[in-house]
């Protein structure tokens, strides 16, 4: 039983990285389903046609399938916060730290550090 506990405590920073993103994005970060569901029609069509034939035909097919699927994708919750995340804004327990996007650019510090207030 000691091994699981030591693994969790040694990987604490990685486990808590989740809290360094906006709380609105947490539901999207908890799952890989968007990736799986995006490529499901591509896999199904590739299996059905026994492969695309050539690399160019395969890329064209994938592009068209993803383009068609794009209309059914759900918008990211808190999509207005994506620009802040990309700019390096810092979030603590899912909440934006005011002025952090300016400080991050100036310091060059990593904004995705795990921050957990116990």
Backbone as CSV, one residue per row, in Angstrom:
resi,resn,N_x,N_y,N_z,CA_x,CA_y,CA_z,C_x,C_y,C_z
1,UNK,0.822,-1.203,0.000,0.000,0.000,0.000,0.862,1.261,0.000
2,UNK,2.117,1.144,0.390,3.013,2.284,0.447,3.333,2.797,-0.959
3,UNK,3.463,1.911,-1.946,3.819,2.302,-3.316,2.812,3.292,-3.922
4,UNK,1.497,3.037,-3.829,0.553,4.013,-4.395,0.634,5.381,-3.719
5,UNK,0.807,5.395,-2.417,0.882,6.660,-1.687,2.125,7.432,-2.107
6,UNK,3.257,6.742,-2.213,4.485,7.436,-2.603,4.402,7.935,-4.039
7,UNK,3.737,7.197,-4.904,3.557,7.634,-6.292,2.722,8.919,-6.344
8,UNK,1.639,8.946,-5.587,0.772,10.131,-5.564,1.516,11.327,-5.000
9,UNK,2.226,11.137,-3.912,2.930,12.270,-3.313,4.095,12.738,-4.180
10,UNK,4.765,11.824,-4.873,5.879,12.232,-5.734,5.389,12.918,-7.005
11,UNK,4.171,12.636,-7.422,3.597,13.238,-8.632,2.551,14.306,-8.307
12,UNK,2.629,14.858,-7.109,1.635,15.831,-6.653,1.507,17.015,-7.608
13,UNK,2.615,17.556,-8.085,2.571,18.719,-8.967,1.816,18.395,-10.260
14,UNK,2.089,17.249,-10.841,1.393,16.855,-12.075,-0.096,16.638,-11.820
15,UNK,-0.423,16.025,-10.695,-1.825,15.782,-10.366,-2.614,17.072,-10.155
16,UNK,-1.969,18.075,-9.602,-2.661,19.314,-9.271,-2.570,20.369,-10.377
17,UNK,-1.900,20.073,-11.464,-1.803,21.002,-12.589,-3.188,21.406,-13.074
18,UNK,-4.121,20.497,-12.956,-5.518,20.709,-13.320,-6.049,22.028,-12.760
19,UNK,-5.655,22.364,-11.522,-6.156,23.561,-10.851,-5.521,24.849,-11.372
20,UNK,-4.534,24.735,-12.251,-3.901,25.898,-12.850,-4.596,26.358,-14.123
21,UNK,-5.760,25.819,-14.396,-6.567,26.207,-15.554,-7.904,26.752,-15.057
22,UNK,-8.610,27.515,-15.891,-9.915,28.058,-15.464,-10.883,26.946,-15.068
23,UNK,-11.638,27.169,-14.028,-12.609,26.178,-13.557,-13.609,25.811,-14.655
24,UNK,-13.917,26.763,-15.523,-14.855,26.499,-16.613,-14.325,25.443,-17.581
25,UNK,-13.011,25.262,-17.651,-12.411,24.296,-18.574,-12.241,22.911,-17.971
26,UNK,-12.446,22.773,-16.662,-12.172,21.513,-15.991,-12.950,20.351,-16.576
27,UNK,-14.199,20.556,-16.940,-15.003,19.445,-17.461,-14.416,18.935,-18.768
28,UNK,-13.748,19.811,-19.530,-13.146,19.394,-20.791,-11.795,18.718,-20.565
29,UNK,-11.123,19.073,-19.511,-9.816,18.507,-19.220,-9.907,17.117,-18.603
30,UNK,-11.047,16.775,-18.043,-11.218,15.492,-17.356,-11.404,14.318,-18.296
31,UNK,-11.553,14.562,-19.574,-11.879,13.476,-20.483,-11.072,13.556,-21.770
32,UNK,-10.855,12.408,-22.375,-10.231,12.364,-23.700,-11.294,12.133,-24.764
33,UNK,-12.565,12.140,-24.370,-13.646,11.875,-25.307,-13.654,12.802,-26.525
34,UNK,-13.357,14.103,-26.388,-13.338,14.943,-27.596,-12.354,14.437,-28.645
35,UNK,-11.214,13.935,-28.205,-10.235,13.396,-29.146,-10.770,12.115,-29.767
36,UNK,-11.287,11.230,-28.930,-11.805,9.949,-29.422,-12.985,10.150,-30.352
37,UNK,-13.914,11.012,-29.976,-15.108,11.187,-30.804,-14.798,11.949,-32.090
38,UNK,-13.763,12.766,-32.081,-13.371,13.489,-33.297,-12.875,12.518,-34.360
39,UNK,-12.093,11.550,-33.944,-11.483,10.646,-34.917,-12.278,9.369,-35.162
40,UNK,-13.379,9.170,-34.444,-14.201,7.969,-34.656,-14.717,7.861,-36.089
41,UNK,-15.274,8.934,-36.691,-15.747,8.789,-38.077,-14.610,8.543,-39.059
42,UNK,-13.444,9.095,-38.767,-12.284,8.864,-39.641,-11.897,7.393,-39.597
43,UNK,-11.831,6.838,-38.395,-11.477,5.422,-38.246,-12.531,4.536,-38.901
44,UNK,-13.806,4.852,-38.679,-14.883,4.045,-39.254,-14.833,4.069,-40.784
45,UNK,-14.624,5.236,-41.366,-14.587,5.356,-42.816,-13.355,4.662,-43.391
46,UNK,-12.225,4.778,-42.698,-10.998,4.138,-43.161,-11.155,2.625,-43.126
47,UNK,-11.769,2.103,-42.053,-12.012,0.662,-41.964,-12.975,0.208,-43.052
48,UNK,-14.010,0.993,-43.300,-15.027,0.645,-44.284,-14.452,0.592,-45.700
49,UNK,-13.597,1.556,-46.035,-13.046,1.630,-47.397,-11.758,0.830,-47.545
50,UNK,-11.337,0.143,-46.483,-10.110,-0.658,-46.470,-8.882,0.202,-46.762
51,UNK,-8.877,1.408,-46.228,-7.735,2.314,-46.396,-7.995,3.325,-47.489
52,UNK,-7.293,4.445,-47.442,-7.552,5.521,-48.390,-6.896,5.345,-49.759
53,UNK,-5.967,4.422,-49.897,-5.272,4.265,-51.168,-3.923,4.947,-51.125
54,UNK,-3.892,6.260,-51.251,-2.637,6.998,-51.205,-2.645,7.956,-50.015
55,UNK,-1.480,8.480,-49.710,-1.364,9.447,-48.617,-2.206,10.692,-48.903
56,UNK,-2.147,11.192,-50.117,-2.904,12.390,-50.492,-4.408,12.147,-50.371
57,UNK,-4.854,10.998,-50.835,-6.278,10.671,-50.744,-6.698,10.533,-49.285
58,UNK,-5.824,9.959,-48.466,-6.111,9.797,-47.042,-6.231,11.138,-46.333
59,UNK,-5.304,12.048,-46.625,-5.361,13.373,-46.010,-6.607,14.134,-46.451
60,UNK,-6.952,14.014,-47.732,-8.149,14.686,-48.239,-9.407,14.124,-47.571
61,UNK,-9.458,12.797,-47.415,-10.609,12.158,-46.786,-10.727,12.594,-45.323
62,UNK,-9.604,12.582,-44.606,-9.612,12.991,-43.202,-10.061,14.438,-43.075
63,UNK,-9.549,15.295,-43.930,-9.926,16.715,-43.905,-11.436,16.885,-44.101
64,UNK,-11.995,16.211,-45.084,-13.436,16.346,-45.370,-14.284,15.761,-44.244
65,UNK,-13.864,14.629,-43.683,-14.624,14.028,-42.584,-14.611,14.930,-41.347
66,UNK,-13.453,15.493,-41.027,-13.375,16.388,-39.866,-14.132,17.682,-40.123
67,UNK,-14.081,18.168,-41.344,-14.817,19.377,-41.702,-16.323,19.163,-41.536
68,UNK,-16.800,17.986,-41.940,-18.230,17.667,-41.793,-18.612,17.511,-40.315
69,UNK,-17.723,16.900,-39.528,-18.009,16.670,-38.108,-17.961,17.965,-37.303
70,UNK,-17.213,18.935,-37.775,-17.019,20.192,-37.055,-18.346,20.884,-36.699
71,UNK,-19.341,20.749,-37.534,-20.636,21.370,-37.289,-21.371,20.786,-36.094
72,UNK,-20.984,19.590,-35.657,-21.652,18.928,-34.524,-20.880,19.087,-33.214
73,UNK,-19.735,19.750,-33.256,-18.936,19.895,-32.041,-19.541,20.927,-31.114
74,UNK,-19.449,20.642,-29.829,-19.947,21.534,-28.804,-18.888,22.577,-28.484
75,UNK,-19.326,23.790,-28.257,-18.407,24.881,-27.952,-17.782,24.672,-26.572
76,UNK,-16.555,25.058,-26.428,-15.837,24.955,-25.171,-16.488,25.857,-24.121
77,UNK,-16.772,25.296,-22.953,-17.301,26.095,-21.854,-16.194,27.048,-21.409
78,UNK,-16.526,28.309,-21.280,-15.515,29.301,-20.906,-14.572,29.622,-22.052
79,UNK,-15.086,29.557,-23.279,-14.227,29.782,-24.453,-13.587,31.174,-24.443
80,UNK,-14.214,32.114,-23.780,-13.644,33.468,-23.697,-12.341,33.490,-22.885
81,UNK,-12.077,32.435,-22.115,-10.872,32.375,-21.294,-9.677,31.771,-22.028
82,UNK,-9.907,31.187,-23.196,-8.823,30.554,-23.944,-7.720,31.560,-24.261
83,UNK,-8.102,32.765,-24.658,-7.105,33.799,-24.973,-6.239,34.109,-23.753
84,UNK,-6.842,34.131,-22.573,-6.070,34.389,-21.353,-5.101,33.250,-21.057
85,UNK,-5.564,32.021,-21.235,-4.709,30.860,-21.005,-3.524,30.908,-21.965
86,UNK,-3.807,31.182,-23.231,-2.737,31.249,-24.235,-1.781,32.400,-23.971
87,UNK,-2.267,33.483,-23.387,-1.421,34.640,-23.087,-0.560,34.410,-21.852
88,UNK,-0.825,33.320,-21.128,-0.018,33.007,-19.958,-0.609,33.455,-18.643
89,UNK,-1.904,33.768,-18.629,-2.545,34.166,-17.377,-2.461,33.029,-16.370
90,UNK,-2.358,33.373,-15.111,-2.239,32.375,-14.059,-3.582,32.186,-13.370
91,UNK,-3.926,30.930,-13.139,-5.158,30.583,-12.451,-4.789,29.789,-11.208
92,UNK,-5.392,30.140,-10.097,-5.184,29.438,-8.840,-6.513,28.832,-8.441
93,UNK,-6.544,27.516,-8.291,-7.774,26.789,-7.968,-8.909,27.176,-8.910
94,UNK,-8.578,27.381,-10.186,-9.574,27.675,-11.203,-9.952,29.132,-11.343
95,UNK,-9.435,30.001,-10.473,-9.768,31.423,-10.507,-8.595,32.222,-11.067
96,UNK,-8.893,33.200,-11.915,-7.876,34.055,-12.502,-7.207,34.918,-11.435
97,UNK,-5.889,34.934,-11.460,-5.132,35.818,-10.583,-4.998,37.129,-11.343
98,UNK,-5.619,38.187,-10.841,-5.663,39.475,-11.535,-4.270,39.989,-11.851
99,UNK,-4.101,40.457,-13.093,-2.831,41.016,-13.526,-1.770,39.985,-13.850
100,UNK,-2.102,38.699,-13.736,-1.106,37.655,-13.937,-0.640,37.563,-15.384
101,UNK,-1.515,37.889,-16.346,-1.095,37.793,-17.746,0.014,38.796,-18.057
102,UNK,-0.004,39.938,-17.389,1.067,40.929,-17.574,2.339,40.466,-16.887
103,UNK,2.215,39.939,-15.672,3.377,39.469,-14.927,4.032,38.273,-15.611
104,UNK,3.226,37.364,-16.158,3.760,36.180,-16.803,4.585,36.556,-18.024
105,UNK,4.104,37.511,-18.819,4.838,37.922,-20.004,6.164,38.559,-19.602
106,UNK,6.152,39.357,-18.536,7.345,40.045,-18.090,8.350,39.064,-17.485
107,UNK,7.881,38.154,-16.653,8.757,37.213,-15.968,9.193,36.058,-16.857
108,UNK,8.350,35.689,-17.815,8.616,34.516,-18.623,8.406,33.229,-17.843
109,UNK,7.684,33.322,-16.757,7.472,32.160,-15.892,6.406,31.244,-16.470
110,UNK,6.478,30.005,-16.083,5.496,29.010,-16.534,4.194,29.226,-15.773
111,UNK,3.094,29.342,-16.504,1.812,29.635,-15.865,1.038,28.384,-15.463
112,UNK,1.531,27.230,-15.785,0.803,26.007,-15.520,1.340,25.266,-14.309
113,UNK,1.954,25.952,-13.383,2.454,25.289,-12.188,1.273,24.891,-11.319
114,UNK,1.414,23.746,-10.714,0.345,23.277,-9.827,0.348,24.101,-8.557
115,UNK,-0.788,24.665,-8.278,-0.925,25.503,-7.101,-2.074,24.949,-6.272
116,UNK,-1.802,24.615,-5.079,-2.850,24.037,-4.235,-2.695,24.590,-2.838
117,UNK,-3.706,25.253,-2.376,-3.690,25.793,-1.010,-4.348,24.790,-0.087
118,UNK,-3.568,24.212,0.781,-4.114,23.202,1.704,-4.678,23.863,2.934
